[in-house]
Amino acid sequence: GFPNRLNELGRAAIAVAEEVDPLQAPCRGVHDTKQCRFGNTDVPVSYAIIGDSHAPSLRPAIISSGIMGDAAGTLYWIEGCPLLVDIRLSHGSRNQECESFIEAIWASVSSQPDLKTVILVGRWAYWTTGFVPEHRFLRRQMLLIDDQTGEPSVAENAEVFERALGRAIDRLNSLGVDVILAGAAPEPVFDVPLATAMATMAGSEVPRGVPRSDIKSRAGAVDALLRSIAAERDNVELLTYWEAFCDDMWCDTAREGLPLFRDDDHLSRAGAILVVDPALALLQ
């Protein structure tokens, strides 16, 4: 607990865990857009970033990459609640909160005629598979259920996800809103700031990262599914960026001594700016 136990690089690494988007706390849920608007102050809000806890982590990259030009945006997010329509979770402690959040999203979007684009963000690998790598030894999985679900299962989960995300996109399009799907991010599985700080304190090399094959098996598979969903619809674009973290063998968890994640799955500001920003800019 004593900062002086770490060298300067170690202290910088561990501090990344506390670096969250300044709009994360005030913009949780659905709110007055004046409170959570960003970008050009002279024009109406024309786009929204909507999603689970990965939405505020990606916002710095969306802004700095310039993919939305000189537009004004807003942020809506709640942890564990992606914008999936007409589903419930197999473990229902969050169902009511998520349903209320999504209902409020529709009310807000439909009441803003100037809002023309929605960027959907989520920990998609979790929602498609029902589990996260850091909890891989737990038996319980979070499965999605809709009216077409027979017996909830891992095998059917991706199909429920595809239907639910498709319904969300179709509803946004019916409101005259274009959709940008933010693809999957790498999931390191371990606490990246802590591991990076401990390595510098021990005089060891910073952890190289995660094998590309591990990341591709989840993020790559999810982006393939998102690509097929987008291809079936007009006015939908996929922004895929997980490969920007990787070479032929490894996907980085730190660069320039800075952790690219603030925990075991959320992007740090450094990750958003150093890696995702250039990747998104190239996709324009």
Sequence and secondary structure as in RCSB ss.txt:
>XXXX:A:sequence
GFPNRLNELGRAAIAVAEEVDPLQAPCRGVHDTKQCRFGNTDVPVSYAIIGDSHAPSLRPAIISSGIMGDAAGTL
YWIEGCPLLVDIRLSHGSRNQECESFIEAIWASVSSQPDLKTVILVGRWAYWTTGFVPEHRFLRRQMLLIDDQTG
EPSVAENAEVFERALGRAIDRLNSLGVDVILAGAAPEPVFDVPLATAMATMAGSEVPRGVPRSDIKSRAGAVDAL
LRSIAAERDNVELLTYWEAFCDDMWCDTAREGLPLFRDDDHLSRAGAILVVDPALALLQ
>XXXX:A:secstr
  GGGS HHHHHHHHGGG   TTTTTTBBS  HHHHEEE TTS EEEEEEESTHHHHHHHHHHHHTTTTT EEEE
EE TT    SS EESSGGGHHHHHHHHHHHHHHHHT TT  EEEEE  HHHHHHS  GGGTT S    EE TT S
S  HHHHHHHHHHHHHHHHHHHHHTT EEEEE       S HHHHHHHHHHHT      EEHHHHIIIIIHHHHH
HHHHHHTSSSEEEE  GGGGB SSEE SEETTEESBSSSSSB HHIIIIIIHHHHHHT 
